[in-house]
Amino acid sequence: KNESGYILTQNGNYEHREIVEKLINRQLEQGEEVHHINGIKWDNRKSNLALMTREQHLRWHQKLEWMWNKRYKTPMRWQRQQLVEYFGAKLF
C-alpha cells in the first residue's frame, strides 16, 4: 500500500485502475476514475469497483458526505443502484 492506502502494482501503477482496464479491454481515458464502492481503498475486488467520470465521482462523494453528515446509512445495494441510475457508473 502507498501512504494513501491504495495498492500499487510492481510497476508503480494503481492496482484498481489496472483491474478495470483489463475488465474494459482498454486504458482509462483522461477524466475517468475508479471508485471503491465500500470506501476501502485496498479492496480491489471487481464487485467493489465502479468506473465513472471525474465529475460523476466528485458529485457522488459530495452526496455521500452529505448523507454521512446527516447520519444516514448507505447500504452497499443502495449505493450500487444510485451509482448506476443517477451517476452513470459502470459496475463490474
C-alpha positions in Angstrom: 0.0 0.0 0.0 1.1 3.6 -0.5 0.7 6.3 2.1 -2.9 7.0 0.9 -3.9 3.3 1.4 -4.0 2.3 -2.3 -2.3 -0.9 -3.5 0.3 -0.3 -6.2 1.5 -2.8 -8.8 5.1 -3.8 -9.2 5.5 -1.1 -11.9 4.0 1.6 -9.6 0.5 1.9 -11.0 -2.7 1.8 -9.0 -3.9 -1.8 -8.9 -7.6 -0.8 -9.0 -7.1 1.1 -12.2 -5.2 -1.8 -13.9 -8.0 -4.2 -12.9 -10.7 -2.0 -14.5 -8.5 -1.5 -17.6 -8.4 -5.3 -18.0 -12.1 -5.6 -17.5 -12.9 -3.0 -20.2 -10.1 -4.1 -22.5 -8.6 -0.6 -22.9 -6.7 2.0 -21.0 -8.7 4.5 -18.9 -9.2 7.8 -20.7 -8.3 11.2 -19.2 -11.1 12.1 -16.8 -12.2 8.5 -16.0 -11.8 7.4 -12.4 -12.3 4.2 -10.5 -14.4 4.4 -7.3 -14.2 1.9 -4.4 -17.9 1.3 -3.5 -17.3 0.3 0.1 -14.8 3.1 0.6 -11.9 0.7 1.4 -9.1 1.8 -0.9 -7.2 -1.6 -0.8 -10.4 -3.7 -1.6 -9.8 -4.2 -5.3 -12.4 -6.9 -5.9 -14.1 -6.2 -9.2 -17.5 -6.2 -7.5 -16.2 -3.2 -5.3 -15.1 -1.1 -8.3 -17.1 1.4 -10.3 -15.9 3.3 -13.4 -17.1 6.9 -13.7 -16.1 10.3 -14.9 -14.2 12.6 -12.6 -17.3 14.9 -12.4 -19.6 12.0 -11.5 -17.1 10.8 -8.9 -16.9 14.2 -7.3 -20.7 14.6 -7.2 -21.1 11.1 -5.7 -18.6 11.8 -2.9 -20.4 15.1 -2.2 -23.7 13.2 -1.9 -22.1 10.5 0.4 -20.5 13.1 2.6 -23.8 15.0 3.0 -25.6 11.7 3.9 -22.9 10.7 6.4 -23.1 14.1 8.0 -26.8 13.6 8.4 -26.0 10.2 9.9 -27.8 8.4 7.1 -26.7 4.8 6.5 -25.7 4.0 2.9 -26.1 0.2 2.3 -24.0 -1.3 -0.5 -27.0 -2.4 -2.5 -28.4 1.2 -2.4 -25.1 2.7 -3.3 -24.7 0.3 -6.3 -28.2 1.3 -7.6 -27.5 5.0 -7.1 -24.2 4.8 -8.8 -25.7 3.3 -12.0 -29.1 5.1 -12.1 -28.1 8.7 -11.1 -24.4 8.8 -11.7 -23.9 6.7 -14.8 -21.2 4.5 -13.3 -20.3 1.2 -14.8 -20.2 -1.6 -12.3 -18.4 -5.0 -12.6 
